[in-house]
Amino acid sequence: MAAVVREAREVEAAAGRYVDLMQAALACGDGAAAREAAEKAHECDAQLPSPLIVIGQTALAAGQTEEARDRFARAAALSPNFLTLGLLATSLHALGRAQEAREQLAKAVACVPDLPDAQFVLGSVCELLEDRTGALTLYERCLSARPGHARARHRAGLCRLAAGDVIGALDNMRRAMAEEAPLAEQWTDLSAALAANGQFTAAHEAAEMALSRTPSDVKALNNLGYALVQLNRSQEAIPVYAQAAADAPDMPAVRFGLAVALLKAGHFDQGWAEYEWRWRDCQRPRCDLRAPLWLGEPLAGRTILIHAEQGFGDSLQFVRFVPLLAGLGACVVLQVPPALQRLMHNVTGVARVVTRLEHDLSYDFHCPMATLPLRFGARPGRIPACPYLHVPEDDQARQGNALRARATGGMTPPDLVVGIVWSGDPRPNDPKSNLVDRRRSIGLGDFAPLFDVPGIRFVSFQFGAARAALAQGHWPVLDAMDGVTDFADTAARLAGIDLLISVDTSIVHLAGSMNRPVWMLSRFDACWRWLEECEDTPWYPSMRIVRQAAPGDWQSVIQTVRARLVRLVDLYQHQIQAAA
């Protein structure tokens, strides 16, 4: 018996020595030596969780994910604590077993000790599993106990940024940078938060600070390119994105950023090709389509499904290519949201319009709407002309003429009728889109300086929650949207006005596609499709763009519009007098 006890003690001592060697190797950053020692320790004592943890971590780093999961599972069975359960969750996530990963993470959170470092580590696991709400809770618990934990404060800022709380994100990030000398990655993350807040000059400077420390960092280059595009310096952004793409050719955010820079700078041929990277960056390919993607094959006698993507405005802009498909001999079936269905029936060359894919629908090819410019080589001079969306004459008479009569009261000669839209869709459930909408939308009150221009009757085409502003004040504006059920109704009423003034939202595409006069009020960081600096656009000859001179400067935009309205009324009255 004594011999057995002595042998057990020797084994335990040997295991302890190997654990010491393992810890020393880890401290020196020698992963291979750490794993070798961990394997020896595990051979001596299979009940020790720490060697299993080290073996699992080295396996995970080497891409041996299944082995890592097995080792972490054994460690968690021996010692179910926040660390072993968190590591098990990490390996399950790497294997694509999301539900099991969330279950193990929940167990880890339930037993995390009230220690700042433990809360920080588990917060990182929550972030990895895209549970940023849980991560933020853990980081805030960590900071409550240790306010100077700079890394936790910075990570909390990133979680707030992902949730759309940009002000909170900036506060956390700046405080973290004040507590400790900032790393390059902190400058990179700060640049992203500043850009999200519309502070593009500051975002540019922060990205430059990051690159001064790590000149080839792809994420920092990506942020620098993005800031340059938003500052309307897209031509300068192109080589920045190109450098990032050379180092990370398969990074979707970089390639899509390059696409936007190219398109905004007017390099359409290369831009459309790069724009296909949207399917790996900000959009997901459909998996319910039963035919191949059209790559330019002959279409005579074939049926092609053209399906909507992105927002209403994109469909309204790119449906202009459908007649070209019909000209190639194709039978064109359109799939669009219900709000566009009636309007799209009037597009030349459309054989059928559906809102969902029916089981008996047969087609030979499919193509996303925004891929059509690539297929047809769209560029200035090779863009199908307007109008390409039409309103039947009886609808014009029933809705458009009726709206004009209501607005003018039958006066002779009539005042000009001007439609206004002050807000886009805020998309509150999409933090990124919501931040953009805050920069592109204004309030009804911002239009007030226009309302005292004589000779104009204003009508509102505002939709959504922002429409309620009409009832919250005594505005000299007629609501034109009563009874509107879809874009066909809206189009019919647009036919009854002389001019539309709107922020950048879907109705400007509708008016432009009908060749109706439209003045678009553009935020400083305009969408790529409107290019830079110019007042006109190759997409819609009837559109004029009034751009912010600086981010957030709507006052100068409204002053410019007011001055143009005064001139327009003067010209209109001179024409009436000349005709009298």
N, C-alpha and C positions, 0 to 999 in steps of 0.2 A: 504493500500500500504506500509506503514511504517513497518507493521508487516512482510510483505513478504520480504522486504529488510533486516530487522533484522534477519529473519530466514535464508536467503541466506548467510548472513555474518557469522552466527553461524555455518552453514554447512561448509562454506569455512574454517573457523577457525579450526573446528574439523578435516577436511581433512588435514589441515596443520600440526596439532598436530600428526596425525597418520603418516604422511610422515616423520616428525622429529623422531618419534619412529622407523620407518622403517630404516631410515638412521643410527640411533644409534645401532640398532640390527645388521645391516650389518657391521658396524665398529667393533663390538664385535665378528663377525663371527657366529652369531646365526641365521641361515637360517630360522628355523621354526618360530621364533619370528618376523623376517623380513617379512615373507610371511603373517603371521597373521595381522600385522600392515598394510601391503599393501592391503590386502583384505578389511580391515576396511576403509582405505583411498579411495579405489575404490567405496565402498558402498556410501561414503559421496559425492564423486565427480568422476563420470565415465569419465570425460573429461581430467583427469590428466594422462599423459603418464607414469610417473615414477612408480606408483604402478603396472601398467600393465607390465612394464619391469621386475620388481622384481618378480612378480607372474610367468611370463614366464620363467625367469632364474631358479627359484626354481623347476618349473615343468619340465624343460629340465634336470636338475640335477637328478630329481627323475625318469627319463625315461618316463615322460608323454609328449611325443613329440608333439602329436596332440594338446593338450591343450596349450603347449608352442607356437606353431605356431599361434594358434588363438589369444593368448594374444599379441604376437609380431605384428601380422597383425593389430590389433586394435590400438596399440601404434603407428605404422607406419602411419596409416590413420590419427591419431590425430596430429602427429608431424613427418613428413617424413624427417628424418635426417640420418646421417651416422650411428649412433648407432642403431636406431630402424630398419633401413633397413638391417644393417649388422646382427643383431640378427635374423631377419626374414629369411635372407638367410641361417643362421646357422641351424635354425629349419627345413627349407625345405630340406637342405642337409641331415640332420639326417633322414628325412622321405624318402630319396631316390628320391626326386623330383629335379634332378640335373639341368635341364634347367631353371626351375623357380628360383632355388637358384642362378644361374649365373645371371639371369635378375635382381634380387633384389640387388645382389652384385654390379653389374654395376651402378645401381642407387646410391648405397651408396658411391662408389668411386667418382662418379660425384659431390657429394655434401660434401665430406669430407673437413672440414676446414683446414686452414694452421696452424695447431697446432700439435706439435710433438707427444703428447700423443694420439690424435685422429688418426693420421697416423699410429702409432704403433698398436693400437687396431684393426684398419681395416686391417692392414697387417696380423695380426694373423688370421682374418677371411678368407682372401685370401688363406693363407696357409692351413687352414682347408678344403677349397674347392679345394685344389690342384692347385690353380693358383699361382704358385711360382714366375712367372714373375711379376704379379701384386703386389704380396707381396714385392718382392725385390724393386720395384719402390717406394712403400710407405715407406719402411724402409729407403731407401736412402734419400727420402724427409725429413723424421724424423731426420736423422743424419745430413743433411745439416743445419737444424735449431738448432739441439742440438747434436754436435759431441760426447759428453760424454754419450749419451744414450746407456749404455752397453748392455741392453737387445735387443734393436733394432739392434745393430751391430752384436750380436751373431746370431740373427734370420736371418739377411742378409747373414751371413756365411753359415747357413744351406741351404738357398735358392741357394746360389752359388754351394754348394756341390751337391745338387740334379740336377743342370744343368751341372755338370761335370767340373766346374771351381774350381778345388781343391786348386790351389795356392791362388786364391781370397778368398776361404772359410777359409783356414788356417790363412790368414792375418786378416780377420774380427774376427775370433774366438780368436786369440791371443791378438788382440788389446782390445777386450771386456774384456778379463781376466785381462789385465793390468789396465783397468779403474776401475774395481770393483773386490773385492775378489770373485774368481770364485766359483760357486755352483757345487755340485757333477754332475749335469746333463751337465754342460759345459765341464767338464773333459770327460764325456762319449761321447759327441758329437765331441770333439776334437780327441778322439781316433778313431772314425769312419773316420774323415777327414784324419788323418795321415795314416791310413790303406789304404784308397783310393789312397793316394800318394805313396804307397809302402814303407812307413816308419814304418815297423811292430814292431821294437823294441820300438820306441817312442810311437806307438799306444798301445802296451802292458803296458808301464809305465803310460800312461794317464788313461787307464782303471783301473789300480791298484789304482791310485789316487782317482778316482771316488768311488771305492769300499772301500777305507779307510774311506770315509765319509758316504756311504750308503752300508754296506756290502752285503745286500741281493737284491740290485737293479738288476732286470732281464736284463735290457738293457745293463748295464755295464758288467754283467757276459757274456752276449752274445758277446759283443765286445772283452772281454778278451779271450774268447774261439776262436773267429775268428783270433785274432792276434797270438795266439799260433799255430793254424793250419797253418797259412801263414809262421810262423817261423819254420815249420817242427817239431813241438812239439805236434803232434796230440794226442798222448797218454796222455799228460798232459791236453789237452783241453777237453777230454771226461768227467772227473768228474766235470769240470767247467760247461759244457753244461748240465750235469745231474742235477746239483744243480739248474740251471735256469729252467730246464724242470720240476723239482719237484714243483717249485713255480708257474710256468706258463705252465702247461702241454699242453695247446691248443695254444701256441704262435708259429705260423708257422716258423718264422725265427730261433727260438731256436731249434726246432726239426729238421729242415733241416740242420742247422749248426752241430748238433750232428751227423746227417747222414754222412756229409762230413768228420768229424773227425774220425768216426768209419771206414769208407771206406779207408781213407788215412792211418790209422794206421793198416789196414789189417784185421779188424774185419768184415768180409763180411756178415755173416749171419744176425747180428743185423743191420748192416749198410744198407743193401738192404731194410729191413723193414722200417727203418726210412726214407729212400730215397723217399718213397711215399709221404712224406710231401711236396715234391716239388710242388704238385698240389695246395697247399694252400699258398705257399710262392712265388716262382719265376715263376711258370707256371699256366696256367688256363686249367681246363678240357674241352674237346670238348663237344659241345652240339648238334652235328649233327650226332651222332652215334645211330643206330637203333637196337642195340643188347646189352646185358649185358657185363660187363667186365669179362674176363676169370679169374677165381679164382682157376683153377686147375681141373675143371670138365673133365670127359672123352671126348675125341675129335674124337674118331673113327667115321667116316662117317659125321663129322660136318665140317663146314667152319668157319675159324677164320680170321678176318681182323687184320693184324699187321700194325700199322701206325707209321710213322716217327714222331719224336719230337726233339726239340732242334736243334743242327746243323748237318751238313753233317757228321762230324766225329762220332757223337753218332750213327747215322744210320749204318755207316760202321763198327763200333765196335760191335754193338749188333745184327746185322742181322745174325751173326754166330749161333744164337739159333734156327733159322727157321728150319734147318734140323731135330732138335729134335721134333719140332711140327709135322712135316710130319711123323716122326717115330711113333708118337702117333696115326696116322691114320687121321690126319687133312688135309683138303684142305686149303692151305695157300694162302691168297691174301695179297699182300703187297701194301701199299699206301706210296709213297715216292715223293719227289720233282722231277720235270722233269729231272734235271741234273743227277739223280741217276737211272732213269728208265731202260735204256738199260743195265747198269751194273748189276742190280739186277735180270734181267731175267736169269742170269747164276748161281744164287744161288740154290744149291740142295734143292729140296722140294718145291720150289715156283711154284704154279699153275698159278698165274696171277699177273701182276704188273700194278697198276693204279696210276695216279697222282692226281685224284680227285674222289670223291664218286659219282658214277652214280646212277640215280634213280632206275635202275633195278638190282643193285648189292645186292645180298642176302647173309647174313652171320649170323651165330648163336652166335658168340662171337666176342669181339674185345679186343685188348691188345696193349698198348703203347710199343714201341720198348724197352725203358729203364726199363720197368717192367719185361721183360723176365729174366734177371739175378735173380730176386727175385723168380719167379715161378720155375726156375730150380736149385735154390740153388747154384749159381755160386760162386766158390772160387778156389784158386790155386789147381790144380789137378782135378777140375770139370769144366773146361772152354773148350769149343769145340776148337779143334786144327786148326791151319793154315796149308795150305791156304784154305780159304772157298770162296774167290772171284777169279774168273778165267777169263782169256782172251782167246778167240778163237784163234787157231793157225794162221789162215789167217790174223787176226788183228795184231798179234804179228809180222808176216812177213811184212805186209804192212806198219805198223807204227813204231813198235819197232826196227826192223832190219834197216829200213830206217833211223831212227834217229841215230842209232849207226854208220851207214856208213857215214852220214853227219858229225858227230862229229869227227870221226877218219880219215876221208879222205881216207879210204881204206888202211891205212898203215899196214904193217906186220913186227913184231907182233903189234897188236893195243895197244894204250894206254888204261888205265882204263877210263871209262866214268862215271862221277859223276854228279848227279843232285843236284841242290840247290834250296831252297825256303827260303826267308828271312822275309816274312811278312804274317800275317794272315789277316782276314777280320777286318778292323778297326771299323766297325759298328758305324759310326759317329752319328747316331740317337738314339743310346742306350748308355747314358753316363756311366753306370756301366761297360758294356762290352768294351767300348772304353778305359776306364782306364786300364782294364786288358790287352787289346791288346797293349797298350803302353809299358807294361812290358814284353810281350812275343815276340814282333816283333823287328827286327833290320833293318839296312840298307844294301843295296847291298855292300856298301863300307866296311862294317864290315867283309865281306868275303875276302877282298883283300889279307890278309896274306896267304890265301890258294892257291892263283892263281899262285904263283911261285914254287909250288911243282912240280918237273918234273915227266913226265909219266902220267899226268892226263889231260883229256879233260872235261871241265865243261859245263853243259847244264842247262838252267833255266826252272823250272816248275812253276815259279812265275805267279800268276794270279792277277786280279784286278788292282787297280790304281798303286800299287807298281811296276808293270811290266814296267812302263814307265822309271824306273831308268836305264834299259838296254841301252836306247838311249841317256842317259845323260852323258855318259863317254865312254872311250875306254876300255871296259871290255873284257877279253878273255873268253867270255861266249856266247854260242849259245842259242838262244831262241827256246825252244822245244814246245811252246804252239801255234804256228801259225796253224790255222785250227782246233784247239780243240774245240769241241762243248759241251762235257759233260765228266763225270767221266769215261765212257767206253773208250773214246779216250785217256784220261790221263793214264789210266791203261795200254792200249796197248803200249804206249810210255815208261812207266816205265819198261816194260818187256825188253826194249832195253838198259838199263843202268846197271852198276855194283853196284852202291850204291846211296842212296838218303841221303842228309844232309839237314835237315829242322828244322825250329822252330815248336812249337807245334800248328799245324793246321791240317785240314782234310786230307791232302795228306800223313801224317805219318800213319794214320789209313789205307789208301788205300794201301800203300806199305806194311805195316805189315800184312794186311789181305791176301795179295798175297804171303806172305812169302819172300818178297824181302828185302835185307839188307837195313836198315835205321838207321841213327844216328840222334836222336832227340835232339835239343838244347833247354834245359828247363830253364825257368826263375826260380829264387830262390823259389818263392811261387808256386811250381808246382801244377798242377791240381791233384785232389784226386786220379784219376785213375792210376797215375804213382807212387803211394806210396811215401816213403821217403828214401833218401840216396842211394838206390840201383841203379845199372846201367841197370839191366834187368827188364822185366815186364812179368807177367804171361799172359798178353793179346797177346803179339806178340813176339815169340821167336827170330825173326830175328832183333829185335830192340835193340839198345843200347842207353842209355840216358846219355847225357853229361849235368850236372847240374851247374848252377851258384854257386860259393862258397859264394857269398854275393849278396844282391839285386843290380841289375844293372851291375854286373860284367860280361860283355860279353867278355872282353879281355882274361881272363883266359880260358873261354870256347873255344874260337877260337884257342888259343895256344895249348890246349889239342887236339882239332880236327886236327890241323896241324901236331902235332907229330904223331898221329895215322895214318894220311894219308901217312906220310913218311914211316912208318913201313909197311903199306899195300902195297905200291908200291914196296918196297924192297922184300916183300914176293912174290908178283906177278911176279916180274922179276926173282926171284930164281926158281919159278915154271916153267917159260918159258924156262929157261936155262936147268933145269933138264929134261924137255920134249924134248929138242932139240937133 
